[in-house]
Amino acid sequence: MRDPILLKDLNNLKFSLNIIGYKKEGESIVFIVYENDIPVFSGVVDSYEYNDQNYTKQILKDNNIKKIDFLCWTHPHEDHTLGLDKILKTYVNKDTVIVLPELLYGSDDDMLDYTAQEKELFNEINSYLSGRSYNMSSIGVASGGANIVDKLVFKGINTKLALKITGVAPNSSLLRRRKENGNIKKNDLSIGLIIEFGGFKAFLGGDVEDQTIRLFDEEIFDNLNIIKIPHHSSKTSQFLPKLINNIDSTKNNRIACTTVSRKHNLPNEDVIDEYKRCVDFVFSTGNSNSKDDKLDYGLVNFKYTVNNSKIGFSKSENATLLYSSN
């Protein structure tokens, strides 16, 4: 991992997590560490574009970010992939940490039953990565997780602050078993991440489903603040709120956010009701009951400020507050 980032004043650090969801399907996440509102570290998880608009790229452009430090492609479904080739070509260099799911890179094309567009995108991304000296690895983990970015340190005068990114999915034993049986699915490959920064802890669920969630080590969800709900709040990914309630039945200002998949009528209301038992707020990046959204995308932003250890949140016009305990 890279050397410590030397900064003047760690009290002026902020961590910003942006969850982007499009009005029919598609999601991406951008996170940024700021010093005095100037980006000093940035990461992207997945990509999507709609009507030739890619709001992941727009956030990077708005923050004057030329190169990102971290890129994760959770799995090869179109709604997590469109535009990823453009992110690679524009914002990635040899120092960027690139993370792909186990079994994805260069194998299992036929078994995973790609659509024509997914196959084209995969081949383009694979071709771009091949033969280049990138800091790239594939992720498959046991139940306790695997370090990806292990305590990147921001150092000030006589003090320091760490950023840690842990991969908690996909589960290697599950993947091997399903591969041997010939019934592996793309969501089985989905990466799940825990991001920790100071007093901030988020779980980014990708499209992780219950067969993987049930294998999680419960301890990795201690003191969790933010949940990007897996798989658009599908019934195939409904075990996580039960697991979190088993660890800690107090809500502790925990916040969850889901994305939308209109063709599958997601988010599922019953799954959202389960999250209401373990969080204080539930957001959606879109309104799944609306057919005439004013914007192509919805954005929910979470911001952790080091000097007061508080987490604030805001949303764009098209994002929806589905639940508040207040």
C-alpha positions as CSV (number, residue, x, y, z in Angstrom):
1,M,0.0,0.0,0.0
2,R,1.1,3.6,-0.6
3,D,3.1,5.6,1.9
4,P,1.3,7.7,4.5
5,I,-0.4,10.8,3.2
6,L,1.1,13.8,5.0
7,L,-1.5,16.5,5.8
8,K,-1.4,19.7,7.9
9,D,-4.5,19.3,10.0
10,L,-6.4,16.0,10.4
11,N,-9.2,17.8,12.2
12,N,-10.2,19.3,8.9
13,L,-10.6,15.9,7.2
14,K,-14.0,14.9,5.8
15,F,-15.2,11.5,4.3
16,S,-17.9,11.7,1.7
17,L,-19.8,8.7,0.4
18,N,-22.1,9.2,-2.6
19,I,-24.6,6.5,-3.5
20,I,-25.9,7.0,-7.1
21,G,-28.9,5.1,-8.5
22,Y,-30.7,5.6,-11.8
23,K,-34.4,5.8,-12.3
24,K,-34.9,2.4,-13.8
25,E,-31.8,0.5,-12.8
26,G,-28.1,0.9,-12.3
27,E,-25.9,2.1,-9.5
28,S,-22.5,3.4,-8.6
29,I,-20.7,4.7,-5.5
30,V,-18.0,7.4,-5.2
31,F,-16.2,8.1,-1.9
32,I,-13.7,10.9,-1.3
33,V,-11.5,12.0,1.6
34,Y,-11.1,15.8,1.7
35,E,-8.7,18.0,3.6
36,N,-10.1,21.5,3.8
37,D,-12.5,20.5,0.9
38,I,-9.6,19.4,-1.3
39,P,-9.7,15.7,-2.3
40,V,-6.8,13.7,-1.1
41,F,-8.1,10.2,-1.7
42,S,-10.9,8.9,-4.0
43,G,-12.6,5.6,-4.9
44,V,-15.2,4.3,-7.2
45,V,-17.4,1.2,-6.8
46,D,-19.1,0.1,-10.0
47,S,-20.4,2.3,-12.8
48,Y,-23.6,2.9,-14.8
49,E,-24.8,5.4,-17.4
50,Y,-28.1,6.3,-18.8
51,N,-28.9,8.5,-21.8
52,D,-25.1,8.9,-22.2
53,Q,-25.0,10.5,-18.8
54,N,-22.6,9.0,-16.2
55,Y,-22.9,10.7,-12.9
56,T,-20.0,8.9,-11.4
57,K,-17.8,10.8,-13.9
58,Q,-19.7,14.0,-13.2
59,I,-18.9,13.8,-9.4
60,L,-15.2,13.2,-10.2
61,K,-15.2,16.1,-12.6
62,D,-17.0,18.4,-10.1
63,N,-14.3,17.6,-7.6
64,N,-11.5,18.2,-10.1
65,I,-10.3,14.6,-9.6
66,K,-8.0,13.5,-12.4
67,K,-7.0,10.0,-11.1
68,I,-8.8,7.8,-8.6
69,D,-7.0,5.8,-5.9
70,F,-9.4,2.8,-5.7
71,L,-11.7,1.1,-8.2
72,C,-13.9,-1.9,-7.4
73,W,-16.0,-3.7,-10.0
74,T,-18.4,-5.8,-7.8
75,H,-19.7,-8.1,-10.5
76,P,-20.5,-8.2,-14.2
77,H,-24.2,-7.3,-14.4
78,E,-25.0,-4.5,-16.8
79,D,-26.5,-2.3,-14.0
80,H,-23.2,-2.2,-12.2
81,T,-21.0,-2.1,-15.3
82,L,-22.1,0.3,-18.1
83,G,-19.5,3.1,-18.5
84,L,-16.8,1.3,-16.4
85,D,-14.6,1.1,-19.4
86,K,-14.6,4.9,-19.6
87,I,-13.8,5.2,-15.9
88,L,-10.8,2.9,-16.5
89,K,-9.5,4.8,-19.4
90,T,-9.9,8.2,-17.9
91,Y,-9.3,7.9,-14.2
92,V,-7.1,4.9,-13.5
93,N,-3.3,4.7,-13.5
94,K,-0.7,2.2,-12.3
95,D,-1.1,3.3,-8.6
96,T,-4.8,2.8,-8.6
97,V,-5.9,-0.2,-6.5
98,I,-8.2,-2.2,-8.8
99,V,-10.4,-5.0,-7.3
100,L,-12.3,-7.6,-9.2
101,P,-14.3,-10.6,-7.9
102,E,-12.7,-14.0,-7.8
103,L,-13.3,-16.2,-10.9
104,L,-14.2,-13.2,-13.0
105,Y,-11.0,-12.1,-14.6
106,G,-10.4,-14.2,-17.7
107,S,-12.5,-17.3,-16.9
108,D,-16.0,-18.8,-16.7
109,D,-17.5,-16.8,-19.6
110,D,-19.8,-19.6,-20.7
111,M,-20.8,-20.6,-17.2
112,L,-21.8,-17.1,-16.3
113,D,-24.1,-16.7,-19.3
114,Y,-23.3,-13.1,-20.3
115,T,-25.7,-11.1,-22.4
116,A,-24.3,-9.8,-25.6
117,Q,-23.7,-6.4,-24.1
118,E,-22.2,-7.8,-20.9
119,K,-19.9,-9.9,-23.0
120,E,-18.8,-6.9,-25.1
121,L,-18.1,-4.8,-22.1
122,F,-16.3,-7.6,-20.3
123,N,-14.1,-8.2,-23.4
124,E,-13.3,-4.5,-23.7
125,I,-12.4,-4.2,-20.0
126,N,-10.4,-7.4,-20.1
127,S,-8.6,-6.2,-23.2
128,Y,-7.8,-2.9,-21.6
129,L,-6.4,-4.4,-18.4
130,S,-4.4,-7.1,-20.1
131,G,-0.7,-6.4,-20.5
132,R,-0.7,-3.3,-18.3
133,S,1.1,-2.9,-15.0
134,Y,-1.8,-2.2,-12.8
135,N,-2.2,-2.7,-9.1
136,M,-4.9,-5.3,-9.6
137,S,-6.2,-8.2,-7.6
138,S,-9.2,-10.5,-7.5
139,I,-11.1,-10.9,-4.3
140,G,-12.5,-14.1,-2.7
141,V,-12.7,-14.3,1.1
142,A,-13.4,-16.6,4.0
143,S,-16.1,-15.5,6.5
144,G,-14.0,-13.0,8.3
145,G,-13.0,-10.9,5.3
146,A,-9.8,-9.9,3.6
147,N,-7.9,-6.6,3.7
148,I,-7.8,-4.7,0.5
149,V,-6.6,-1.3,1.7
150,D,-5.1,-2.0,5.0
151,K,-4.9,1.1,7.1
152,L,-3.8,3.8,4.6
153,V,-2.6,6.4,7.1
154,F,-3.2,10.1,6.9
155,K,-0.6,11.7,9.1
156,G,-0.6,15.1,10.8
157,I,1.5,16.7,13.5
158,N,1.7,14.1,16.3
159,T,-1.5,12.4,15.1
160,K,-2.7,10.1,12.4
161,L,-6.0,8.7,11.0
162,A,-6.5,5.5,9.0
163,L,-8.6,4.5,6.1
164,K,-9.3,0.7,5.9
165,I,-11.2,-1.2,3.2
166,T,-12.1,-4.8,3.8
167,G,-13.6,-7.3,1.3
168,V,-16.2,-9.4,3.0
169,A,-17.6,-11.1,-0.2
170,P,-17.7,-13.1,-2.4
171,N,-17.1,-16.3,-0.3
172,S,-14.4,-18.4,-1.8
173,S,-15.8,-21.8,-0.6
174,L,-19.3,-21.0,-1.9
175,L,-17.9,-20.0,-5.3
176,R,-15.8,-23.1,-5.6
177,R,-18.8,-25.3,-4.6
178,R,-21.1,-23.6,-7.1
179,K,-18.6,-23.7,-9.9
180,E,-18.1,-27.5,-9.3
181,N,-21.8,-28.0,-9.5
182,G,-22.2,-25.8,-12.6
183,N,-24.8,-23.5,-11.0
184,I,-22.7,-20.3,-10.3
185,K,-24.5,-17.0,-10.8
186,K,-23.2,-13.5,-11.4
187,N,-24.5,-12.3,-8.0
188,D,-22.5,-15.1,-6.3
189,L,-19.4,-13.2,-7.5
190,S,-20.5,-9.9,-6.0
191,I,-17.9,-8.1,-3.9
192,G,-19.1,-6.6,-0.6
193,L,-17.0,-4.0,1.2
194,I,-16.6,-2.6,4.7
195,I,-15.0,0.9,4.6
196,E,-13.8,2.4,7.9
197,F,-12.5,5.9,8.4
198,G,-12.1,7.3,11.9
199,G,-15.5,6.8,13.6
200,F,-17.2,6.1,10.3
201,K,-18.1,2.6,9.1
202,A,-20.0,1.6,6.0
203,F,-21.1,-1.6,4.4
204,L,-21.4,-1.5,0.6
205,G,-23.4,-4.6,-0.4
206,G,-23.2,-4.8,-4.2
207,D,-25.6,-7.5,-5.2
208,V,-24.6,-9.9,-2.4
209,E,-27.3,-12.5,-1.7
210,D,-28.4,-14.5,1.3
211,Q,-26.4,-17.6,0.6
212,T,-23.3,-15.4,1.0
213,I,-24.7,-13.1,3.8
214,R,-25.4,-16.1,6.0
215,L,-21.7,-17.0,5.9
216,F,-20.6,-13.6,7.2
217,D,-18.7,-13.3,10.5
218,E,-21.2,-11.2,12.5
219,E,-18.3,-9.2,14.2
220,I,-17.6,-7.4,10.9
221,F,-20.8,-5.5,11.3
222,D,-20.1,-4.1,14.8
223,N,-20.6,-0.3,15.1
224,L,-21.9,-0.1,11.6
225,N,-23.2,3.4,10.5
226,I,-24.2,3.2,6.8
227,I,-25.6,0.3,4.8
228,K,-25.8,0.3,1.1
229,I,-28.6,-2.4,0.9
230,P,-27.6,-5.4,-1.2
231,H,-29.3,-6.2,-4.4
232,H,-31.8,-3.3,-4.5
233,S,-33.6,-4.7,-1.4
234,S,-34.6,-8.0,-3.0
235,K,-36.1,-10.9,-1.1
236,T,-33.0,-12.9,-2.1
237,S,-30.9,-10.5,0.1
238,Q,-33.1,-10.1,3.1
239,F,-31.1,-11.7,5.9
240,L,-28.7,-8.8,6.6
241,P,-31.1,-6.8,8.8
242,K,-31.8,-9.9,10.9
243,L,-28.0,-10.5,11.3
244,I,-27.5,-6.8,12.3
245,N,-30.3,-7.1,14.9
246,N,-28.6,-10.1,16.3
247,I,-25.5,-8.1,16.9
248,D,-27.0,-4.9,18.2
249,S,-30.8,-4.3,18.5
250,T,-30.2,-0.5,19.2
251,K,-30.3,1.6,16.1
252,N,-27.5,4.0,17.0
253,N,-28.4,6.4,14.2
254,R,-27.7,3.7,11.6
255,I,-28.8,4.6,8.1
256,A,-29.6,2.4,5.1
257,C,-29.9,3.3,1.4
258,T,-31.3,1.2,-1.4
259,T,-31.2,1.5,-5.2
260,V,-34.0,0.8,-7.6
261,S,-34.7,-1.9,-10.2
262,R,-38.0,-1.1,-11.8
263,K,-38.2,-4.2,-14.0
264,H,-38.1,-6.3,-10.8
265,N,-40.3,-4.0,-8.7
266,L,-37.5,-3.3,-6.3
267,P,-37.1,-2.2,-3.6
268,N,-39.3,-4.8,-2.0
269,E,-41.5,-3.3,0.7
270,D,-41.2,-6.3,3.0
271,V,-37.4,-6.1,2.9
272,I,-37.5,-2.4,3.6
273,D,-39.8,-3.2,6.6
274,E,-37.0,-5.5,8.0
275,Y,-34.5,-2.6,7.7
276,K,-36.8,-0.3,9.7
277,R,-36.2,-2.6,12.7
278,C,-32.5,-2.0,12.8
279,V,-31.9,1.6,11.3
280,D,-33.2,5.1,12.0
281,F,-33.4,6.1,8.3
282,V,-34.0,4.4,5.0
283,F,-33.3,6.2,1.8
284,S,-33.9,5.2,-1.8
285,T,-32.0,6.7,-4.7
286,G,-35.3,6.7,-6.7
287,N,-39.0,6.5,-6.2
288,S,-40.0,3.1,-7.6
289,N,-43.7,4.1,-7.7
290,S,-43.1,7.1,-10.0
291,K,-43.1,6.8,-13.8
292,D,-42.2,10.4,-14.7
293,D,-39.0,11.2,-12.7
294,K,-37.6,14.7,-13.3
295,L,-34.1,13.5,-13.1
296,D,-32.3,10.4,-14.6
297,Y,-30.7,9.6,-11.3
298,G,-30.9,10.0,-7.6
299,L,-28.1,10.7,-5.2
300,V,-27.8,10.2,-1.4
301,N,-24.6,11.7,0.2
302,F,-23.2,10.8,3.6
303,K,-20.5,13.0,5.1
304,Y,-18.4,12.2,8.1
305,T,-16.6,15.2,9.7
306,V,-13.5,14.3,11.8
307,N,-13.5,17.3,14.1
308,N,-16.9,16.6,15.5
309,S,-17.3,12.9,14.7
310,K,-20.7,13.5,13.2
311,I,-22.4,12.0,10.1
312,G,-24.6,14.2,8.0
313,F,-26.7,13.2,5.0
314,S,-28.4,14.9,2.1
315,K,-30.2,13.8,-1.0
316,S,-31.0,15.0,-4.5
317,E,-34.5,15.8,-5.7
318,N,-35.1,12.4,-7.1
319,A,-33.9,10.4,-4.1
320,T,-36.6,9.5,-1.5
321,L,-36.6,9.2,2.3
322,L,-38.6,6.0,2.8
323,Y,-38.5,5.8,6.6
324,S,-37.4,7.9,9.6
325,S,-37.7,6.9,13.2
326,N,-37.9,10.5,14.3
